[in-house]
Amino acid sequence: MSKALEGIRVIDFTHDQAGPSCTQMLAWLGADVIKIERPPHGDRARRLWNMDNPEIDSFFFLLLNSNKRSTVVDLKTDEGKEIARRLIKDADVVAENLGPGVMQRLGLDYEAVKALNPRAVFASVKGFGSYGPYSDYKCFEPVAQATSGAMSVTGEAGSPPMVNGANIGDSGTGMHLAMAILAALVQRGRTGQGQLVEVAMQEAVLNLTRVKFTGTLATGKPLERTGNRSATGGYSDLIRCAPTKSDGSGVNDYVYIIVPPDNPEMFQAAMEVIGRPELKEDERFKTAAARARNGAALTEVLESWTLSRKKHDVMKAFAGRGMVCGAVLDTSEVLSDPHLRERGTIVDIDHPTRGRFSTIISPLRLSDSPVEPRRAPLYGEHTADVLRDLAGYSEDEVAALRDKKVITQA
């Protein structure tokens, strides 16, 4: 069965998370993604957050680079730049998220790529974009959240702003860039020409946060933090449950429940589930406004029932009655979650140095292009194959480049 992006070749100069999350998505969809890494260590994510064994690739790297090929090239050398140019000449996409000015200094910026290959889509992640007052500033995940408004609306009322646990700045930007690349490839099908596509991390997170601006647009005032309570009316809260684990820690023993303001049937169902049908007529909870106003009291009512039941049982009881309810799963629970396992989002994969481990693959589902998960490449694993098969180098030339340390093979 052919893949959706079969025949699309991506020359990938990205590192860390924002860029690799984009090119991984393209690889999952069938593109041939050739990761260009620089000696002596390659993508710094190979050693980033390596909590257990600094001598082998980190899980941080493995989670972001499956289904790609690795080629290690010293781009500081003339020979290395020539290898990059040869690969770019036949590429469909060139992706980068290097610091401001790095691609220009390498002679591989958009104008240079366009001169080599007018059909190539040049895709770039920048913290604040390539122009504007902040364009020279560096940006990491928390800074993108801070400058987009996302951090200001995250956290408990009366407490300082808080970083969102999901990587909306890095991986969120990568997903936006993947969408832009696919749009540019569609347009190239009509025009025959590539183009520059750029996503700024600040703007990607702003896009993900945009519905939080509805109140500000209506009143002119900044949105206040509300923690786990709804900022738009109705009732929602984090509800405590019985301990799941034998140590009784209860750190993540919660479910999250939402009763939308326009769906009173969910409140009525909740009262039936917990055996308190008489509270359907209680003035404290009878309307959406009353439930929002008396949220703490309603939480106490619900917890009188949930505290003696485990979170999975509570989720099944409430969600089974049509309520919006989800158990708070910790990261180890997610990796063994039967729903995600059945859907093939969590799979086990073999690796030469890591052995067998669980990994997370594409959430996209295409009926005619299923994802076939492959492990992330070893450092320089495909250098010789790529130079020989795609860049036109002979075996002797590859050997000479290896001897001169222009390239590295696994």
C-alpha positions in Angstrom: 0.0 0.0 0.0 1.5 3.4 -1.0 1.9 6.2 1.5 0.3 9.6 1.4 3.7 11.3 1.0 5.5 8.6 -0.8 8.0 10.1 -3.2 8.4 13.3 -1.2 12.0 13.8 0.0 12.8 16.0 3.0 16.3 17.3 3.8 16.0 17.9 7.5 18.4 20.3 9.2 16.3 20.5 12.4 17.2 19.6 15.9 15.7 19.5 19.4 11.9 19.4 19.3 10.0 22.0 17.2 11.6 21.1 13.9 11.9 17.3 14.4 8.3 17.1 15.5 7.3 18.5 12.1 9.6 16.3 10.0 8.6 13.3 12.0 5.0 13.9 11.1 6.0 14.0 7.4 8.0 10.8 7.9 5.0 9.1 9.5 2.9 10.0 6.4 5.5 8.4 4.1 8.0 11.1 3.2 11.7 10.1 3.0 13.2 12.3 5.7 17.0 12.6 5.7 18.2 14.1 8.9 21.4 16.1 8.4 23.4 16.0 11.7 26.6 17.7 12.4 29.6 16.1 14.2 30.8 15.3 16.8 27.4 14.5 18.5 24.7 15.2 16.0 21.3 16.4 17.1 21.8 17.6 20.7 18.5 15.9 21.5 20.4 12.6 21.4 21.9 13.5 24.8 19.3 15.9 26.0 17.3 14.8 29.1 19.2 11.5 29.0 18.2 10.4 32.5 19.5 6.9 32.5 22.4 6.3 30.2 24.4 9.2 28.7 26.3 6.8 26.4 23.3 6.0 24.2 20.5 8.0 22.5 18.0 9.5 24.9 14.3 8.7 24.8 13.7 12.4 24.1 15.5 11.9 20.8 13.9 8.5 20.0 10.4 9.9 20.5 10.9 12.7 18.0 12.9 11.0 15.2 11.3 7.7 14.3 10.9 6.8 10.6 13.8 9.1 9.6 17.3 8.4 8.2 20.5 9.9 9.7 23.4 11.4 7.7 26.2 13.0 9.5 28.0 15.8 7.6 30.4 18.5 8.7 28.8 21.5 7.1 31.8 23.7 8.2 33.8 22.1 5.4 33.5 22.9 1.7 33.0 19.2 0.9 30.2 19.1 3.5 28.4 22.1 2.0 28.7 20.4 -1.4 27.0 17.3 -0.1 24.2 19.4 1.3 23.8 21.2 -2.1 23.7 17.9 -4.0 20.9 16.6 -1.7 19.0 19.8 -1.9 19.0 19.8 -5.7 16.5 16.9 -5.8 14.6 17.6 -2.6 11.0 18.5 -2.2 11.4 20.1 1.2 14.3 21.7 3.1 13.5 22.1 6.8 15.4 24.0 9.5 15.1 25.4 13.0 18.6 26.6 13.5 19.4 29.9 15.2 19.0 33.2 13.5 21.5 33.6 10.6 22.9 30.1 10.8 21.6 28.9 7.4 22.8 32.1 5.8 26.3 31.6 7.2 26.3 28.0 5.8 25.2 29.3 2.4 22.0 27.3 2.6 19.3 29.9 3.3 16.1 30.2 1.3 17.6 32.3 -1.5 20.5 29.8 -2.0 18.1 26.8 -1.9 15.8 28.5 -4.4 18.7 29.1 -6.8 19.6 25.4 -6.5 16.1 24.0 -6.6 13.2 26.4 -7.4 10.7 23.5 -6.7 11.8 23.0 -3.1 9.7 24.2 -0.2 11.9 25.9 2.4 10.4 25.4 5.8 11.7 27.4 8.8 10.8 27.5 12.5 11.9 30.6 14.3 11.1 31.7 17.9 9.7 35.1 16.9 9.9 34.9 13.1 12.4 36.3 10.6 11.4 40.0 11.0 9.9 42.2 13.7 11.3 43.7 16.9 11.9 40.3 18.6 13.3 38.5 15.5 16.8 38.2 16.9 15.7 36.9 20.3 16.1 33.2 21.2 13.0 31.3 22.2 12.3 28.0 24.0 9.1 26.4 25.0 8.3 28.4 28.1 9.1 31.7 26.4 6.7 30.9 23.6 4.0 30.2 26.2 4.9 33.4 28.1 4.8 35.8 25.1 1.7 34.3 23.5 -0.7 34.7 26.4 -0.9 31.0 27.2 1.0 31.2 30.4 -1.1 34.1 31.7 -4.3 31.9 31.6 -2.7 28.8 33.1 -2.7 28.2 36.8 -4.8 28.7 39.9 -6.7 31.9 40.6 -4.5 34.2 42.7 -1.3 32.2 42.0 1.5 33.0 39.6 1.3 32.0 35.9 2.2 28.4 35.1 3.9 26.6 32.2 1.5 24.2 30.4 2.7 20.6 30.7 2.1 19.9 27.0 4.8 21.1 24.6 2.5 23.5 22.7 5.4 25.8 21.9 7.7 23.2 20.4 5.6 20.3 19.1 2.6 22.7 18.6 4.8 24.8 16.3 6.0 21.7 14.5 2.4 20.7 13.7 1.7 24.1 12.3 4.8 23.9 10.1 3.8 20.5 8.8 0.5 21.9 7.7 2.2 24.8 6.0 4.5 22.5 4.2 1.7 20.3 2.9 -0.2 23.4 1.7 2.9 24.6 -0.1 3.3 21.2 -1.8 -0.3 21.4 -3.0 0.3 24.8 -4.4 3.5 23.6 -6.1 1.4 21.1 -7.9 -0.4 24.0 -9.6 2.5 26.4 -10.0 5.6 24.2 -10.3 7.3 26.5 -7.8 8.4 26.0 -4.2 8.2 28.8 -1.6 9.4 29.9 1.8 7.1 28.8 4.7 7.7 30.0 8.2 6.1 29.5 11.6 7.1 31.5 14.7 6.7 29.7 18.0 5.1 32.7 19.7 2.5 32.8 16.9 1.8 29.1 16.9 1.1 29.1 20.6 -1.0 32.3 20.2 -3.1 30.4 17.6 -3.6 27.5 20.0 -4.7 30.0 22.7 -6.9 32.2 20.6 -10.3 31.2 22.1 -9.0 32.5 25.5 -9.2 36.0 24.0 -12.9 36.0 23.7 -13.4 37.6 27.1 -10.8 40.2 26.5 -12.3 41.1 23.1 -15.7 41.5 24.8 -14.6 43.4 27.9 -11.2 44.8 27.2 -9.9 43.1 30.3 -7.3 40.4 30.6 -8.6 36.9 31.3 -8.0 35.8 34.9 -6.7 32.4 35.8 -9.4 30.0 37.0 -7.4 26.8 37.5 -9.6 23.7 37.0 -12.8 25.7 37.0 -14.6 26.8 33.8 -14.0 30.4 32.7 -17.1 30.3 30.4 -19.9 29.3 32.8 -21.3 26.0 33.8 -19.5 23.6 36.1 -16.2 21.8 35.7 -13.6 20.6 38.2 -11.0 18.1 39.2 -12.6 15.4 41.4 -10.7 13.3 43.8 -11.0 9.5 43.7 -9.8 6.5 45.7 -6.1 5.7 45.5 -5.2 3.6 42.5 -1.7 2.5 43.4 -0.7 0.4 46.4 1.3 3.1 48.0 -1.9 5.2 48.3 -0.1 8.3 47.1 -3.1 9.6 45.2 -1.1 12.1 43.2 -3.0 11.6 40.0 -6.1 9.9 41.4 -8.6 12.3 39.9 -11.2 12.6 37.2 -12.1 15.8 35.3 -15.8 16.5 34.9 -17.5 19.1 32.8 -21.2 20.0 32.9 -21.6 22.5 30.0 -24.0 25.4 30.7 -26.3 24.4 27.8 -26.5 20.7 28.8 -28.3 20.3 32.2 -29.0 16.6 31.3 -25.4 15.9 32.3 -25.9 17.3 35.8 -29.0 15.3 36.1 -27.2 12.1 35.0 -24.4 12.7 37.5 -26.9 13.0 40.4 -28.5 9.7 39.3 -25.1 8.0 39.0 -24.1 8.9 42.6 -27.6 8.1 43.9 -28.6 11.6 44.8 -31.5 12.3 42.4 -33.1 14.7 44.9 -30.3 17.2 44.3 -31.6 17.7 40.7 -34.1 20.2 42.3 -31.7 21.7 44.8 -31.6 25.5 44.2 -27.8 25.5 44.6 -27.5 23.4 41.4 -30.7 23.9 39.5 -29.3 26.2 36.8 -25.9 26.6 35.0 -25.3 29.9 36.8 -26.1 28.3 40.1 -23.8 25.4 39.5 -21.0 27.8 38.5 -21.6 29.9 41.6 -21.8 26.9 43.9 -19.0 24.9 42.2 -17.2 24.1 45.5 -20.4 22.6 47.0 -21.1 20.5 43.9 -17.5 19.2 44.0 -18.0 18.2 47.6 -21.2 16.3 46.7 -19.5 14.5 43.9 -16.5 13.6 46.0 -18.7 12.1 48.7 -19.3 9.3 46.1 -16.0 9.3 44.1 -13.6 9.1 47.0 -14.6 5.5 47.6 -14.1 4.6 43.9 -11.1 4.4 41.7 -10.7 6.9 38.8 -11.2 4.4 36.0 -14.4 3.1 37.6 -15.7 6.7 38.0 -14.8 7.5 34.4 -16.7 4.5 33.2 -19.7 5.3 35.4 -20.0 8.9 34.3 -18.8 8.7 30.7 -21.0 5.7 30.2 -24.0 7.9 31.0 -23.0 10.4 28.4 -21.2 12.8 30.7 -17.9 14.5 29.8 -15.5 12.9 32.2 -11.9 11.6 31.9 -9.5 10.0 34.3 -6.2 11.8 35.0 -3.7 9.3 33.6 -0.1 9.7 34.6 2.6 9.1 31.9 3.2 5.4 32.9 -0.6 4.8 32.8 -0.8 6.3 29.3 1.8 4.0 28.0 -0.2 1.0 29.0 -3.7 2.5 28.3 -5.7 -0.2 26.6 -7.6 2.3 24.4 -4.4 3.8 23.0 -2.9 0.3 22.6 -5.8 -0.9 20.6 -5.8 2.1 18.3 -2.0 1.6 17.7 -1.0 5.0 19.1 1.2 3.4 21.7 3.3 0.6 20.2 6.4 -1.4 21.3 9.4 -1.1 19.1 12.9 -2.7 19.0 16.1 -0.6 19.1 19.8 -1.8 18.8 20.9 -0.1 22.1 17.6 0.5 23.9 16.1 -2.9 23.4 12.3 -3.0 23.3 10.4 0.0 24.5 7.1 1.7 24.2 6.8 4.6 21.8 4.1 7.1 20.6 3.3 7.4 16.9 1.1 9.5 14.7 -2.4 10.5 15.9 -3.4 10.9 12.2 -5.5 8.1 10.7 -5.5 7.7 7.0 -7.4 4.6 5.7 -5.1 4.1 2.7 -1.8 5.2 4.4 -1.4 3.5 7.7 1.7 4.4 9.7 4.4 1.7 9.8 6.5 2.7 12.8 10.3 2.4 12.5 12.8 3.2 15.2 14.8 6.4 15.2 18.1 6.1 13.3 21.5 5.7 15.0 24.0 8.5 14.6 25.1 8.5 11.0 23.4 5.2 10.3 22.5 6.0 6.7 25.3 8.3 5.7 26.9 6.1 3.1 23.6 5.0 1.6 22.3 8.6 1.2 25.6 9.8 -0.3 25.8 6.9 -2.7 22.1 6.6 -3.7 20.9 10.2 -3.6 24.0 12.5 -3.9 25.8 10.5 -6.6 29.0 9.7 -4.7 31.0 6.6 -5.5 32.1 4.1 -2.9 35.7 5.5 -3.2 34.5 9.0 -2.8 32.4 8.1 0.3 35.5 6.4 1.8 37.6 9.5 1.1 35.1 11.8 2.7 34.9 9.5 5.7 38.7 9.4 6.0 38.8 13.2 6.0 36.1 13.3 8.7 33.7 15.2 6.5 31.1 12.5 7.1 30.5 10.0 9.9 29.0 6.5 9.5 27.4 4.5 12.3 
